[in-house]
Amino acid sequence: MNEKHSIVEIWVYLSGSPLFALFITLAAYQIGLTIYNSSKQNPIANPVAIAILIVASTIQWIEMPYSTYFEGAQFIHFLLGSATVSLAIPIYKGLSSIKGRSIPLAFSLATGGLMSIMSAVGIATLLGADSSISGAMYPKSVTAPIAMGIAERIGVSPTLTAIFAVSTGITGAILAPFVLNLLGIKAWWQRGFAIGIGAHGIGTSRAFSIHPEAGTYASLAMGLNGVISAVAIPVIYHLFNR
C-alpha cells in the first residue's frame, strides 16, 4: 500500500514538473520522426503533426495546465529563433547556384507572398471571420518567430498567428508534394523554393529530408520571405485596415 502511495506521489510530482513537459515534447517528436522514417518519409506521416497530436493528447490526459507545459517547452521555444537563423548556412552554400535564376525566383517570391496573404485573408473575410482572426492570417505563411513579431507590430494576437503559422507549415509540408507532382514540377530547386514560400520552416525541414537542393532553395525562400514580409506586411495591413 505504501509502495503504491509512493508511486502516486512521484507521478503527481512529475506531471506538474516543467522538465516533464520538456520530456513529453522531445519524446513526442522522436516518436513522430520514427513513424515518419518507418513510412519511408511519406508526407502524410509528418513528424511535427504527429508530435502535436501526442503532446496535446498527453497534457490533456494528465490534466497539465498549458502554463506548466510551456515552462518546460520554453527551452525549445528559445532555440526556435536560433534554428531559423542557422538556415543562413545552407543559403550561403547555395548562393552560387542562384545565378541565372534570380528573376524567376524574385517573381515567385513576390507572387507567392502576396497570394498567401490575399487567399487566407480573403477566405477568412468571406466566411465572416472577425478582424482578430483575419488579421492573424496576414503573416501565417512566414516562419513562426518572425510571424509572431509581425503580429505584435500590427496589433493582432501572436498566439493565434503562431497557431495559423504552424498549421500552414504542416498542411504545406503534407500537401505540397502532391500538388507539385500534379502540376508536373520536377526540378528540385523549383519544388524547394515553392515549399519554402508556402510552408516556411516545417516545409523546409521536409524539403531537406528529400533532397539537399530542395532544402537549400526552401531555406532561401523562407529566409527572404521572412525578411521582406517583416517590412511589407505591416504596410499592407495598415493600408487595408485604415
C-alpha positions in Angstrom: 0.0 0.0 0.0 2.8 2.4 0.9 4.6 1.5 -2.3 1.5 2.3 -4.3 1.1 5.6 -2.5 4.7 6.5 -3.2 4.3 5.8 -6.9 1.2 8.1 -6.9 3.1 10.8 -5.2 6.0 10.5 -7.7 3.6 10.7 -10.6 1.9 13.8 -9.2 5.2 15.4 -8.8 6.4 14.5 -12.3 3.1 15.5 -14.0 3.5 19.0 -12.5 7.1 19.4 -13.3 8.2 21.7 -16.2 11.0 19.2 -17.0 8.4 16.5 -17.5 6.8 18.8 -20.1 10.2 19.1 -21.9 10.5 15.3 -21.9 7.0 14.9 -23.4 7.9 17.3 -26.2 11.2 15.6 -27.1 9.7 12.1 -26.8 6.7 13.0 -28.9 8.9 14.4 -31.7 11.1 11.3 -31.6 8.1 9.1 -31.9 6.8 11.2 -34.8 10.2 11.1 -36.5 10.4 7.3 -36.1 7.0 6.9 -37.7 8.0 9.2 -40.5 11.1 7.3 -41.3 9.3 3.9 -41.0 6.8 5.1 -43.6 9.6 5.8 -46.0 9.2 9.6 -45.5 5.5 9.6 -46.5 4.4 13.3 -46.4 1.2 12.3 -44.6 3.2 11.0 -41.7 4.5 14.4 -40.9 6.6 14.2 -37.6 5.5 17.6 -36.4 1.8 16.9 -36.9 2.2 13.5 -35.1 4.2 15.2 -32.2 1.5 17.9 -31.8 -1.2 15.2 -31.5 0.8 13.3 -29.0 1.6 16.3 -26.9 -1.9 17.7 -26.9 -3.4 14.3 -26.0 -0.9 13.7 -23.2 -1.2 17.0 -21.5 -5.0 16.8 -21.8 -4.9 13.2 -20.3 -2.7 14.1 -17.3 -4.5 17.5 -16.9 -1.4 19.6 -17.1 -2.1 23.3 -17.4 -0.7 24.9 -20.5 1.3 27.4 -18.4 3.0 24.5 -16.7 3.7 22.8 -20.0 5.2 25.9 -21.5 7.6 26.4 -18.6 9.3 23.2 -19.8 8.7 23.7 -23.6 10.1 27.3 -23.5 13.7 25.8 -23.7 12.8 24.5 -27.1 10.9 27.7 -27.9 14.1 29.7 -27.1 16.0 27.6 -29.7 13.5 28.3 -32.4 15.0 31.6 -33.3 18.5 30.2 -33.4 17.4 27.3 -35.6 15.8 29.8 -38.0 19.0 31.9 -38.2 21.2 28.8 -38.7 19.4 28.3 -42.0 21.7 31.0 -43.3 24.4 28.3 -43.7 22.7 26.3 -46.5 21.6 29.6 -48.0 25.2 30.8 -48.2 26.3 27.5 -49.6 23.7 27.6 -52.3 24.2 31.2 -53.4 26.4 30.2 -56.3 23.6 28.1 -57.9 21.2 31.1 -58.0 23.0 32.7 -60.9 20.6 32.9 -63.9 17.6 32.2 -61.7 17.2 35.5 -59.9 14.4 36.9 -62.0 12.0 33.8 -61.8 12.9 33.5 -58.1 12.1 37.1 -57.4 8.8 36.9 -59.3 7.9 33.7 -57.5 8.7 35.2 -54.1 6.6 38.3 -54.7 3.7 36.4 -56.2 3.7 33.7 -53.6 4.0 36.1 -50.7 1.0 38.2 -51.9 -1.1 35.2 -52.8 -0.6 33.7 -49.4 -2.0 36.9 -47.8 -4.8 37.5 -50.3 -6.1 34.0 -50.3 -6.1 33.5 -46.5 -7.5 36.9 -45.6 -10.0 36.8 -48.4 -11.3 33.4 -47.5 -11.5 34.3 -43.8 -13.4 37.5 -44.6 -15.8 35.7 -46.9 -16.6 33.2 -44.1 -17.4 36.0 -41.7 -14.3 35.9 -39.5 -13.8 38.9 -37.3 -10.7 41.2 -37.5 -8.8 39.4 -34.9 -8.8 36.2 -37.0 -8.4 37.7 -40.4 -5.6 40.0 -39.1 -3.7 37.0 -37.7 -3.9 35.5 -41.2 -1.6 38.1 -42.8 1.7 36.6 -41.6 0.6 33.0 -41.4 3.0 31.9 -44.3 6.0 33.4 -42.5 8.1 31.3 -40.2 6.7 31.4 -36.7 9.3 33.5 -34.8 9.1 36.3 -37.5 5.3 35.9 -37.8 4.8 36.4 -34.1 6.9 39.6 -34.3 4.8 40.9 -37.2 1.6 40.1 -35.3 2.8 42.3 -32.4 3.6 45.1 -34.8 0.2 45.1 -36.4 -1.7 44.6 -33.2 -3.1 41.1 -33.5 -2.7 38.0 -31.4 0.8 36.5 -31.6 -0.6 33.2 -30.2 -3.3 33.0 -32.8 -0.7 33.9 -35.5 1.6 31.1 -34.3 -1.3 28.6 -34.5 -2.0 29.6 -38.1 1.7 29.6 -39.0 2.3 26.1 -37.6 -1.0 24.8 -39.2 0.1 26.3 -42.6 3.6 24.7 -42.3 2.2 21.2 -41.5 -0.5 21.4 -44.2 2.0 22.7 -46.8 4.6 20.0 -45.9 1.9 17.3 -46.3 0.2 18.6 -49.5 3.0 20.3 -51.4 4.5 17.1 -52.9 1.1 16.0 -54.2 0.3 19.5 -55.6 3.8 19.9 -57.2 3.5 16.4 -58.8 0.1 17.3 -60.1 1.5 20.4 -61.7 4.4 18.5 -63.2 7.1 20.5 -61.4 10.1 18.2 -61.2 13.2 20.4 -60.7 14.3 20.3 -57.1 15.1 24.0 -56.9 11.6 24.9 -58.1 10.0 22.5 -55.7 12.1 23.6 -52.8 11.5 27.3 -53.4 7.7 26.9 -53.7 7.6 24.9 -50.4 9.8 27.4 -48.6 7.4 30.3 -49.5 4.2 28.4 -48.7 5.2 26.2 -45.8 8.2 28.0 -44.2 10.2 26.1 -41.5 8.2 22.9 -41.4 8.1 22.7 -45.1 11.9 23.5 -45.3 12.6 20.6 -42.9 10.6 18.3 -45.2 12.5 19.6 -48.3 15.9 18.9 -46.7 14.8 15.3 -45.8 14.0 14.7 -49.5 16.9 16.4 -51.4 19.7 18.9 -50.4 19.0 21.2 -53.4 15.3 21.4 -52.5 16.2 22.1 -48.9 18.7 24.9 -49.9 16.1 26.7 -52.0 13.4 26.2 -49.4 15.5 27.8 -46.8 16.4 30.6 -49.2 12.7 31.2 -49.9 11.8 31.1 -46.3 14.5 33.5 -45.2 13.8 36.0 -48.0 10.0 35.8 -47.4 10.5 36.4 -43.7 12.7 39.5 -44.2 10.5 41.0 -46.8 7.3 40.2 -45.0 8.6 41.8 -41.8 8.7 45.1 -43.6 5.9 44.7 -46.1 3.1 43.1 -44.1 2.6 45.9 -41.6 2.4 48.3 -44.5 -0.1 46.1 -46.4 -2.1 45.5 -43.2 -2.5 49.2 -42.3 -3.3 50.0 -45.9 -6.3 47.7 -45.9 -7.3 48.4 -42.3 -7.3 52.1 -42.0 
